[in-house]
Amino acid sequence: MSSLPVTSLTPMMRQYLEVKAQHPDALLMYRMGDFFEMFFEDARQAAPILEVQLTARHRGSENEAPMCGVPHHALEGYLGKLLAAGLKVAICDQVEDPAQAKGLVKREVTRVVTPGTVSDPGLLDGKEESFLAGLVWDRESGAGAFLDLSTGTFFVRRWRTPEEAVEDLALLRPREVLFHSERGEEGFPMEITEWAERECPCRTPLAGDRLFEPQRAGELLLRQFGAGTLRGFGLEEGEPAVKAAAAALAYAQETQRNGLAHVRGIAVREAGDRLILDASTLANLEVFASQRASAAGTGRRRSTLLAVLDRTVTAPGGRTLREWLRRPLVDPKEIAARHQAVGMLAADNPRRERLRERLARMADPERLVARAVLGTLTPREAAALRDALAEAPAILDDLAALTASDPGAAPLLERLGETDPLPELYAELARTLEAVPAPNLQEGGVIAAGVDPDLDRYRSLTRDSKRHILALEVRERERTGISSLKIRYNKVFGYYLEVTRANQERVPADYIRKQTLV
């Protein structure tokens, strides 16, 4: 933060400091024209991480302000470096057109990005979850809530000992941990805080007015899920798991400036639901990472059980397989049902290969829908969602044909075949979007021709402006009877009508005189 007196700062720098004061624990990226700038301590911290030069505004004066910046169009790439370093970033953007602004351009923080609330596919591993963890410890027991904002996955775990908590944290590896306690991290057992210090660079204490009382925590969850009671989710109002879930949900809503409509429920994962494999067991069995390859080497993933089994062609499929290996089934009926589904697919090679080809053409609908809800979906991503929906009917037809030969033999596949392909949404996206839209809204070329007559007319004006100007010139000559009337252009007036002095009596009353030449 600046130590300069406020009166010596420019209006722009005073605006910057006002916004920064509202986000003291985040690095503030402040939009100035075509760049996002950082100042003072934020700039000193960010410059070496982003590998950009640290300069200064008003260098040599009493108002000197260390600064660094990145191009606005390359923001997401630089964000990834800051998040990888465990930093939180507040994005302060211009919320009015600088050309229309009277005085200082209005700016607001449009989102706060943290390691645990990332949804941009470019900053995520498609086949891995990205968890934000809310932790609560109450005397001798505690709970953790795990939210993957990129998919809407939300579940809680109850813990009887600190060791159980550490095992879960090591297994799920959240990218960010929230400590919900009046004393912050100090209110938690040493085993938990030591794990967090060692393994999780982004840790946020929630204290003071950010703490949830039992009743308020329950009310938040009930509003989110549109439910009348939490018992249907396996939760009791007032228990630590409810406070942990409320902390994670509220923090995500606050940072995203969004109600998170895609988070529609919560699960309670009990120890008896699946086979318990702790982090040490998974490491010794080399399920996800090889002990023989270097931590930075690609062989760390290749020489694993996951690598042997993973033939998935979609990101959601990869995440599902990872979850199956992390939490194997224990119920014989569930195991048999999964075997039946796999067996039926294995027995029909041509149909299975067709399904794989169609699935491979789908992007990641789960994460695309989440980005749509968060308001961060790009035009290209909307087209990817459209193309995924286009494959859905054929995939469902193949599943129906596969199970029709032996009804009841593979209930898992039959349930998959009941998925709603959302034909109305597909039709709207197909009607509205260009086949290959621009990567962002600023470039145009997103909405297809014929959707909006006004847009079509404006496009025609920009693409064929010379023809439109000549047509206007002809119309004005015919309307005024001035055969020598011309449309000209200069940098002072832009386009204007030129009429000779001999024809000035014929000039219509709706013309505005800009200049008279002698």
DOTORVO-77681 format. One line per 2 residues: number of its first residue (from 1); their letters; for each residue x, y, z of C-alpha. Coordinates in nm, 4 decimals, always signed. Example, Ala and Ser with C-alpha at 12.3 -4.5 7.8 and 13.67 -1.06 7.14 Angstrom:
2
1) AS) +1.2300,-0.4500,+0.7800; +1.3670,-0.1060,+0.7140
# end
This chain:
518
1) MS) +0.0000,+0.0000,+0.0000; +0.1197,+0.3541,-0.0744
3) SL) +0.2595,+0.5663,+0.2089; +0.2089,+0.8865,+0.0078
5) PV) -0.0379,+1.1467,+0.1350; -0.3709,+1.1148,-0.0447
7) TS) -0.3725,+1.4853,-0.1351; -0.0539,+1.4418,-0.3399
9) LT) -0.2016,+1.1659,-0.5565; -0.3796,+1.2015,-0.8889
11) PM) -0.7536,+1.1204,-0.9027; -0.6717,+0.7971,-1.0834
13) MR) -0.4277,+0.6838,-0.8143; -0.6754,+0.7785,-0.5404
15) QY) -0.9339,+0.5605,-0.7170; -0.6819,+0.2773,-0.7299
17) LE) -0.6097,+0.3013,-0.3569; -0.9807,+0.3109,-0.2717
19) VK) -1.0375,-0.0137,-0.4632; -0.7233,-0.1710,-0.3178
21) AQ) -0.8434,-0.0915,+0.0352; -1.1514,-0.3056,-0.0320
23) HP) -0.9317,-0.6045,-0.1294; -0.6269,-0.5893,+0.0973
25) DA) -0.5525,-0.9631,+0.0732; -0.5596,-0.9744,-0.3075
27) LL) -0.3244,-0.8523,-0.5743; -0.5151,-0.5821,-0.7653
29) MY) -0.4975,-0.5741,-1.1468; -0.6250,-0.2307,-1.2482
31) RM) -0.7384,-0.1705,-1.6072; -0.5798,+0.1307,-1.7775
33) GD) -0.6496,+0.1415,-2.1503; -0.5113,-0.1729,-2.3107
35) FF) -0.3261,-0.2895,-1.9988; -0.3920,-0.4215,-1.6515
37) EM) -0.1534,-0.2395,-1.4212; -0.0294,-0.3210,-1.0711
39) FF) +0.1193,-0.0669,-0.8330; +0.3307,-0.0410,-0.5178
41) ED) +0.3804,-0.3690,-0.3264; +0.1543,-0.5576,-0.5677
43) AR) +0.3844,-0.4611,-0.8546; +0.6990,-0.5592,-0.6615
45) QA) +0.5456,-0.8978,-0.5818; +0.4003,-0.9670,-0.9275
47) AP) +0.6823,-0.8518,-1.1571; +0.9245,-1.1413,-1.0903
49) IL) +0.6431,-1.3996,-1.1022; +0.5125,-1.2668,-1.4347
51) EV) +0.8638,-1.2020,-1.5672; +0.7789,-0.8438,-1.6625
53) QL) +0.9769,-0.5293,-1.5967; +0.9175,-0.3318,-1.2790
55) TA) +0.8962,+0.0373,-1.3675; +0.7538,+0.3414,-1.1904
57) RH) +0.4898,+0.6051,-1.2486; +0.6100,+0.9635,-1.1873
59) RG) +0.9660,+0.8359,-1.1391; +1.1852,+1.0683,-0.9380
61) SE) +0.8954,+1.2683,-0.7924; +0.7396,+1.2527,-0.4479
63) NE) +0.4501,+1.0640,-0.6106; +0.6680,+0.7863,-0.7560
65) AP) +0.4690,+0.4613,-0.7723; +0.6343,+0.1278,-0.8603
67) MC) +0.4301,-0.0412,-1.1320; +0.4162,-0.3232,-1.3821
69) GV) +0.1512,-0.4292,-1.6312; +0.0297,-0.6903,-1.8768
71) PH) -0.1798,-0.6583,-2.1969; -0.5508,-0.6999,-2.1264
73) HA) -0.5949,-0.9519,-2.4091; -0.3325,-1.1790,-2.2502
75) LE) -0.4776,-1.1578,-1.8987; -0.5686,-1.5258,-1.8531
77) GY) -0.2159,-1.6487,-1.9236; -0.0642,-1.4138,-1.6661
79) LG) -0.3381,-1.5004,-1.4169; -0.2292,-1.8622,-1.4320
81) KL) +0.1214,-1.7715,-1.3134; -0.0107,-1.5688,-1.0196
83) LA) -0.2536,-1.8434,-0.9162; +0.0201,-2.1064,-0.9403
85) AG) +0.2143,-1.8962,-0.6887; -0.0832,-1.9195,-0.4497
87) LK) -0.1946,-1.5574,-0.4917; -0.5439,-1.4123,-0.5026
89) VA) -0.6142,-1.1604,-0.7772; -0.8843,-0.8924,-0.7918
91) IC) -0.9683,-0.7860,-1.1486; -1.0652,-0.4177,-1.1602
93) DQ) -1.2030,-0.3385,-1.5044; -1.3383,-0.0298,-1.6774
95) VE) -1.7168,-0.0441,-1.6593; -1.7871,+0.2501,-1.8878
97) DP) -1.6604,+0.3569,-2.2288; -1.3600,+0.5892,-2.1773
99) AQ) -1.4774,+0.7934,-2.4778; -1.8103,+0.8595,-2.3035
101) AK) -1.6682,+0.9177,-1.9556; -1.6958,+1.2610,-1.8012
103) GL) -1.3784,+1.2849,-1.5988; -1.2339,+0.9737,-1.4379
105) VK) -1.3353,+0.6436,-1.6014; -1.5558,+0.4359,-1.3698
107) RE) -1.3899,+0.1103,-1.2608; -1.5115,-0.1800,-1.0489
109) VT) -1.3801,-0.5162,-0.9348; -1.5652,-0.7540,-1.1640
111) RV) -1.4268,-1.0745,-1.0131; -1.1762,-1.2042,-0.7626
113) VT) -0.9834,-1.5076,-0.8837; -0.8229,-1.7375,-0.6296
115) PG) -0.6506,-2.0751,-0.6672; -0.9614,-2.2490,-0.5355
117) TV) -1.2191,-2.0651,-0.7477; -1.0712,-2.1041,-1.0962
119) SD) -1.3066,-2.1985,-1.3797; -1.1050,-2.1062,-1.6903
121) PG) -1.0200,-2.4281,-1.8816; -0.6801,-2.2842,-1.9709
123) LL) -0.5887,-2.2745,-1.6022; -0.7163,-2.6228,-1.5143
125) DG) -0.6198,-2.9804,-1.5851; -0.9226,-3.1155,-1.7708
127) KE) -0.9035,-3.4589,-1.6057; -0.8530,-3.3386,-1.2481
129) ES) -1.0816,-3.1712,-0.9955; -1.0063,-2.8278,-0.8537
131) FL) -1.1282,-2.8038,-0.4958; -1.1877,-2.5148,-0.2600
133) AG) -1.1994,-2.6510,+0.0955; -1.3864,-2.4937,+0.3861
135) LV) -1.2696,-2.6296,+0.7219; -1.4343,-2.6141,+1.0643
137) WD) -1.3033,-2.7601,+1.3911; -1.5266,-2.7774,+1.6971
139) RE) -1.3482,-2.9010,+2.0114; -1.2791,-3.2711,+1.9424
141) SG) -1.4191,-3.3082,+1.5907; -1.4499,-3.1207,+1.2656
143) AG) -1.5640,-3.1224,+0.9060; -1.4524,-3.0172,+0.5620
145) AF) -1.6604,-2.8993,+0.2661; -1.5105,-2.9447,-0.0805
147) LD) -1.6432,-2.7362,-0.3708; -1.5281,-2.7628,-0.7314
149) LS) -1.6561,-2.4388,-0.8769; -1.5703,-2.5482,-1.2306
151) TG) -1.8258,-2.8320,-1.2204; -2.0588,-2.7608,-0.9266
153) TF) -1.9438,-3.0717,-0.7370; -2.0023,-3.0109,-0.3639
155) FV) -1.9633,-3.2542,-0.0747; -1.8692,-3.2680,+0.2928
157) RR) -1.6629,-3.5015,+0.5081; -1.6963,-3.5404,+0.8856
159) WR) -1.3822,-3.5986,+1.0939; -1.3410,-3.7465,+1.4407
161) TP) -0.9660,-3.6848,+1.4609; -0.7139,-3.4449,+1.3058
163) EE) -0.5485,-3.7448,+1.1401; -0.8686,-3.8200,+0.9466
165) AV) -0.8791,-3.4592,+0.8280; -0.5176,-3.4687,+0.7108
167) ED) -0.5788,-3.7945,+0.5219; -0.8718,-3.6407,+0.3341
169) LA) -0.6835,-3.3197,+0.2608; -0.3845,-3.5140,+0.1310
171) LL) -0.6153,-3.7285,-0.0827; -0.8224,-3.4449,-0.2331
173) RP) -0.5430,-3.1845,-0.2471; -0.7541,-2.8662,-0.2416
175) RE) -0.6028,-2.5651,-0.4157; -0.7219,-2.3305,-0.1443
177) VL) -0.8170,-2.3802,+0.2198; -1.0539,-2.1646,+0.4253
179) FH) -1.0099,-2.1760,+0.8031; -1.3481,-2.0938,+0.9584
181) SE) -1.2666,-1.9992,+1.3178; -1.2602,-1.6985,+1.5470
183) RG) -0.8854,-1.7527,+1.5803; -0.8163,-1.8354,+1.2152
185) EE) -0.5607,-2.1128,+1.1691; -0.4829,-2.1041,+1.5428
187) GF) -0.8251,-2.2536,+1.6112; -0.7279,-2.5789,+1.4389
189) PM) -0.5186,-2.8768,+1.5478; -0.1508,-2.8525,+1.4692
191) EI) -0.1637,-3.1531,+1.2338; -0.4062,-2.9721,+1.0020
193) TE) -0.2257,-2.6364,+0.9996; +0.1121,-2.8001,+0.9417
195) WA) -0.0257,-2.9911,+0.6429; -0.1735,-2.6696,+0.5013
197) ER) +0.1513,-2.4762,+0.5453; +0.3444,-2.7520,+0.3725
199) EC) +0.1063,-2.8417,+0.0900; -0.1347,-2.5520,+0.0252
201) PC) +0.0158,-2.2070,-0.0496; -0.3253,-2.0344,-0.0527
203) RT) -0.4797,-2.0309,+0.2958; -0.7544,-1.7901,+0.4002
205) PL) -0.8673,-1.7349,+0.7590; -1.2370,-1.6505,+0.7903
207) AG) -1.2946,-1.4526,+1.1071; -1.5061,-1.1687,+1.2429
209) DR) -1.8175,-1.0916,+1.0404; -1.7290,-1.3637,+0.7887
211) LF) -1.8007,-1.6359,+1.0435; -2.1292,-1.8241,+1.0155
213) EP) -2.3508,-1.8878,+1.3119; -2.5282,-2.2252,+1.2892
215) QR) -2.8678,-2.0794,+1.1938; -2.7295,-1.8415,+0.9327
217) AG) -2.5159,-2.1176,+0.7819; -2.8188,-2.3436,+0.7428
219) EL) -3.0286,-2.0658,+0.5924; -2.7637,-1.9944,+0.3281
221) LL) -2.7565,-2.3583,+0.2169; -3.1361,-2.3890,+0.2143
223) RQ) -3.1656,-2.0793,-0.0083; -2.8988,-2.2116,-0.2426
225) FG) -3.0621,-2.5520,-0.2860; -3.4234,-2.4333,-0.2733
227) AG) -3.4951,-2.6815,+0.0066; -3.6953,-2.6672,+0.3270
229) TL) -3.4642,-2.8850,+0.5344; -3.1044,-3.0059,+0.5222
231) RG) -3.1945,-3.3532,+0.6425; -3.2677,-3.4638,+0.2894
233) FG) -2.8979,-3.4063,+0.2181; -2.7914,-3.6033,+0.5264
235) LE) -2.7038,-3.2908,+0.7277; -2.8212,-3.1603,+1.0646
237) EG) -2.8487,-2.7864,+1.1186; -2.5791,-2.6547,+1.3483
239) EP) -2.3236,-2.9299,+1.2903; -1.9675,-2.8391,+1.1783
241) AV) -2.0278,-2.9771,+0.8277; -2.3026,-2.7182,+0.7698
243) KA) -2.0789,-2.4307,+0.8783; -1.7945,-2.5625,+0.6604
245) AA) -2.0264,-2.5854,+0.3580; -2.1675,-2.2364,+0.4174
247) AA) -1.8152,-2.0933,+0.4456; -1.7041,-2.2462,+0.1131
249) LA) -2.0253,-2.1473,-0.0672; -2.0316,-1.7893,+0.0630
251) YA) -1.6632,-1.7357,-0.0173; -1.7131,-1.8622,-0.3738
253) QE) -2.0200,-1.6394,-0.4199; -1.8305,-1.3403,-0.2870
255) TQ) -1.5270,-1.3844,-0.5106; -1.7278,-1.4623,-0.8251
257) RN) -1.9952,-1.1938,-0.7703; -2.2392,-1.4681,-0.8630
259) GL) -2.5117,-1.6811,-0.7025; -2.3598,-2.0064,-0.8412
261) AH) -2.6862,-2.1502,-0.9716; -2.4994,-2.4602,-1.0945
263) VR) -2.4296,-2.5621,-0.7330; -2.7664,-2.7274,-0.6738
265) GI) -2.7009,-2.9771,-0.3969; -2.4495,-3.1230,-0.1576
267) AV) -2.3498,-3.4795,-0.0707; -2.2237,-3.6292,+0.2529
269) RE) -1.9428,-3.8724,+0.1859; -1.9283,-4.1237,+0.4698
271) AG) -1.6361,-4.3556,+0.5340; -1.8462,-4.6668,+0.4732
273) DR) -1.9648,-4.5605,+0.1263; -1.6385,-4.6546,-0.0444
275) LI) -1.3162,-4.8388,+0.0241; -1.0833,-4.6090,+0.2183
277) LD) -0.7480,-4.5608,+0.0457; -0.5363,-4.3012,+0.2204
279) AS) -0.2776,-4.0868,+0.0465; +0.0099,-4.3096,+0.1590
281) TL) -0.1561,-4.6201,+0.0155; -0.2280,-4.4492,-0.3167
283) AN) +0.1328,-4.3302,-0.3316; +0.2790,-4.6731,-0.2482
285) LE) +0.0554,-4.8405,-0.5075; +0.1511,-4.5697,-0.7615
287) VF) -0.2126,-4.5163,-0.8511; -0.1748,-4.1521,-0.9597
289) AS) +0.1976,-4.0761,-0.9385; +0.5076,-4.2859,-0.9886
291) QR) +0.7718,-4.2917,-0.7150; +1.0403,-4.3775,-0.9676
293) AS) +1.0058,-4.0678,-1.1843; +1.1136,-3.7184,-1.0872
295) AA) +0.8428,-3.4914,-0.9495; +0.8777,-3.2602,-1.2499
297) GT) +0.9090,-3.5311,-1.5146; +0.6331,-3.6512,-1.7434
299) GR) +0.7097,-4.0079,-1.6387; +0.5528,-3.9286,-1.3022
301) RR) +0.2098,-3.9830,-1.4571; +0.2941,-4.2353,-1.7273
303) ST) +0.4167,-4.5076,-1.4917; +0.0946,-4.5314,-1.2901
305) LL) -0.2169,-4.7437,-1.2614; -0.4209,-4.4449,-1.3846
307) AV) -0.2110,-4.4228,-1.6999; -0.2599,-4.7945,-1.7685
309) LD) -0.6385,-4.7754,-1.7299; -0.7147,-4.4321,-1.8693
311) RT) -0.8543,-4.4637,-2.2212; -1.1122,-4.1908,-2.1672
313) VT) -1.1628,-3.9439,-2.4528; -1.3385,-3.6707,-2.2538
315) AP) -1.2352,-3.4580,-1.9571; -1.5414,-3.5567,-1.7471
317) GG) -1.4618,-3.9206,-1.8173; -1.1065,-3.8703,-1.6959
319) RT) -1.2277,-3.7043,-1.3759; -1.4758,-3.9873,-1.3168
321) LR) -1.2088,-4.2549,-1.3577; -0.9823,-4.0721,-1.1143
323) EW) -1.2663,-4.0629,-0.8584; -1.3376,-4.4346,-0.9092
325) LR) -0.9740,-4.5195,-0.8376; -0.9561,-4.2883,-0.5391
327) RP) -1.2789,-4.4242,-0.3853; -1.3378,-4.7834,-0.5045
329) LV) -1.6837,-4.9383,-0.4604; -1.7528,-5.1760,-0.1725
331) DP) -2.1203,-5.2639,-0.2299; -2.1423,-5.5922,-0.4281
333) KE) -2.4571,-5.4766,-0.6101; -2.2927,-5.1553,-0.7261
335) IA) -1.9800,-5.3451,-0.8341; -2.1914,-5.5940,-1.0315
337) AR) -2.3868,-5.3128,-1.1989; -2.0656,-5.1457,-1.3129
339) HQ) -1.9282,-5.4763,-1.4426; -2.2487,-5.5370,-1.6383
341) AV) -2.2231,-5.1969,-1.8075; -1.8567,-5.2462,-1.8956
343) GM) -1.9247,-5.5968,-2.0190; -2.2044,-5.4863,-2.2504
345) LA) -1.9850,-5.2136,-2.4019; -1.6907,-5.4507,-2.4391
347) AD) -1.9062,-5.7040,-2.6231; -2.0132,-5.4601,-2.8969
349) NP) -1.6883,-5.3295,-3.0428; -1.8310,-5.1386,-3.3442
351) RR) -2.0869,-4.9537,-3.1338; -1.8314,-4.8820,-2.8621
353) ER) -1.5919,-4.7320,-3.1158; -1.8732,-4.5175,-3.2568
355) LR) -1.9502,-4.3924,-2.9067; -1.5842,-4.3098,-2.8489
357) ER) -1.5640,-4.1151,-3.1746; -1.8723,-3.9121,-3.0870
359) LA) -1.7632,-3.8510,-2.7295; -1.4214,-3.7376,-2.8515
361) RM) -1.5928,-3.4573,-3.0452; -1.7456,-3.3223,-2.7240
363) AD) -1.5557,-3.0654,-2.5220; -1.6262,-3.0488,-2.1466
365) PE) -2.0003,-2.9761,-2.1124; -1.9839,-2.9905,-1.7325
367) RL) -1.7321,-2.7078,-1.7090; -1.8794,-2.5141,-2.0004
369) VA) -2.2185,-2.5015,-1.8276; -2.0485,-2.3801,-1.5090
371) RA) -1.8763,-2.1002,-1.7008; -2.2086,-2.0032,-1.8575
373) VL) -2.3620,-1.9736,-1.5097; -2.0618,-1.7723,-1.3895
375) GT) -2.0940,-1.5351,-1.6849; -1.7451,-1.6117,-1.8166
377) LT) -1.8324,-1.8305,-2.1167; -1.6569,-1.7104,-2.4331
379) PR) -1.8187,-1.7266,-2.7804; -1.5888,-2.0127,-2.8801
381) EA) -1.6855,-2.2020,-2.5652; -2.0541,-2.1450,-2.6402
383) AA) -1.9921,-2.2989,-2.9826; -1.8155,-2.5927,-2.8150
385) LR) -2.1235,-2.6459,-2.5967; -2.3442,-2.6318,-2.9085
387) DA) -2.1263,-2.8923,-3.0819; -2.1356,-3.1173,-2.7745
389) LA) -2.5143,-3.1014,-2.7659; -2.5201,-3.1854,-3.1366
391) EA) -2.3586,-3.5225,-3.0575; -2.5959,-3.6049,-2.7707
393) PA) -2.8937,-3.7525,-2.9647; -2.6763,-3.9991,-3.1576
395) IL) -2.4986,-4.1050,-2.8393; -2.8301,-4.1646,-2.6640
397) DD) -2.9591,-4.3594,-2.9649; -2.6538,-4.5867,-2.9530
399) LA) -2.7024,-4.6463,-2.5800; -3.0705,-4.7263,-2.6357
401) AL) -2.9873,-4.9735,-2.9120; -2.7185,-5.1315,-2.6969
403) TA) -2.9512,-5.1983,-2.4033; -3.2584,-5.2898,-2.6106
405) SD) -3.1176,-5.6332,-2.6885; -3.1118,-5.7289,-2.3203
407) PG) -3.3356,-5.4988,-2.1089; -3.2382,-5.4786,-1.7426
409) AA) -2.8931,-5.6293,-1.8000; -2.7082,-5.2970,-1.7627
411) PL) -2.9110,-5.0519,-1.5508; -2.6259,-4.7997,-1.5455
413) LE) -2.6348,-4.7684,-1.9241; -3.0134,-4.7502,-1.9211
415) RL) -3.0008,-4.4588,-1.6764; -2.7455,-4.2840,-1.8951
417) GE) -2.9803,-4.3302,-2.1895; -3.2477,-4.1310,-2.0051
419) TD) -3.0322,-3.8143,-2.0088; -3.2091,-3.5069,-2.1484
421) PL) -3.0245,-3.3983,-2.4670; -3.1622,-3.0412,-2.4271
423) PE) -3.2866,-3.0006,-2.7855; -3.4255,-2.6504,-2.7222
425) LY) -3.0890,-2.5219,-2.5996; -2.9100,-2.6815,-2.8938
427) AE) -3.1557,-2.5299,-3.1414; -3.1097,-2.1829,-2.9919
429) LA) -2.7308,-2.2045,-2.9953; -2.7294,-2.3448,-3.3497
431) RT) -2.9609,-2.0671,-3.4698; -2.7780,-1.7848,-3.2961
433) LE) -2.4048,-1.8549,-3.3232; -2.1721,-1.8367,-3.6213
435) AV) -2.0270,-2.1746,-3.7199; -1.6868,-2.0605,-3.5891
437) PA) -1.7435,-1.7482,-3.3770; -1.4727,-1.5027,-3.2784
439) PN) -1.2779,-1.5863,-2.9613; -1.4284,-1.2891,-2.7761
441) LQ) -1.7178,-1.0450,-2.8047; -1.4950,-0.7463,-2.8756
443) EG) -1.3896,-0.8835,-3.2144; -1.7472,-0.9264,-3.3409
445) GV) -1.8441,-1.2124,-3.5696; -2.0281,-1.4035,-3.2980
447) IA) -2.3986,-1.3842,-3.3916; -2.5035,-1.5529,-3.7154
449) AG) -2.6564,-1.3605,-4.0050; -3.0369,-1.3430,-4.0026
451) VD) -3.0737,-1.3453,-3.6239; -3.1094,-0.9685,-3.5773
453) PD) -3.2047,-0.7348,-3.8650; -3.0404,-0.4316,-3.7039
455) LD) -2.7146,-0.6205,-3.6549; -2.7249,-0.7391,-4.0159
457) RY) -2.7705,-0.3792,-4.1324; -2.4796,-0.2506,-3.9228
459) RS) -2.2590,-0.5310,-4.0491; -2.3483,-0.4435,-4.4056
461) LT) -2.2510,-0.0837,-4.3374; -1.9110,-0.1804,-4.2031
463) RD) -1.8346,-0.4394,-4.4721; -1.9554,-0.2404,-4.7726
465) SK) -1.9378,+0.1196,-4.6549; -1.8232,+0.2604,-4.9924
467) RH) -2.1295,+0.1264,-5.1720; -2.3611,+0.2626,-4.9016
469) IL) -2.1998,+0.6061,-4.9211; -2.2348,+0.6170,-5.3003
471) AL) -2.5993,+0.5094,-5.2703; -2.6613,+0.7856,-5.0151
473) EV) -2.4986,+1.0398,-5.2474; -2.7291,+0.9369,-5.5322
475) RE) -3.0388,+0.9591,-5.3068; -2.9442,+1.3069,-5.1843
477) RE) -2.8830,+1.4317,-5.5388; -3.2278,+1.3109,-5.6410
479) RT) -3.3941,+1.4512,-5.3268; -3.2344,+1.7967,-5.3535
481) GI) -3.2029,+1.8283,-5.7293; -2.8365,+1.9228,-5.6849
483) SS) -2.6553,+1.7115,-5.9441; -2.3105,+1.8248,-5.8284
485) LK) -2.3668,+1.7265,-5.4617; -2.0850,+1.5080,-5.3298
487) IR) -2.0071,+1.3202,-5.0090; -1.6545,+1.3970,-4.8895
489) YN) -1.4406,+1.3033,-4.5902; -1.1774,+1.4714,-4.3751
491) KV) -1.0325,+1.4133,-4.0288; -1.2020,+1.7209,-3.8821
493) FG) -1.5665,+1.6626,-3.9799; -1.5598,+1.2979,-4.0869
495) YY) -1.8102,+1.2395,-4.3713; -1.9948,+1.5514,-4.4932
497) LE) -2.2033,+1.6760,-4.7884; -2.0381,+1.9229,-5.0251
499) VT) -2.2633,+2.1706,-5.2131; -2.1408,+2.4483,-5.4439
501) RA) -2.2335,+2.8102,-5.3705; -2.4460,+2.8206,-5.6862
503) NQ) -2.6791,+2.5556,-5.5328; -2.7042,+2.6917,-5.1796
505) ER) -3.0684,+2.7941,-5.2288; -3.1571,+2.4283,-5.2848
507) VP) -3.0005,+2.3055,-4.9573; -3.2771,+2.1370,-4.7465
509) AD) -3.3624,+2.2729,-4.4036; -3.2519,+1.9485,-4.2335
511) YI) -2.8889,+1.9986,-4.3466; -2.6575,+2.1460,-4.0830
513) RK) -2.4004,+2.3981,-4.2050; -2.0543,+2.3071,-4.0810
515) QT) -1.8277,+2.5264,-4.2958; -1.8491,+2.7763,-4.5845
517) LV) -1.5604,+2.7919,-4.8328; -1.4856,+3.1124,-5.0220
# end
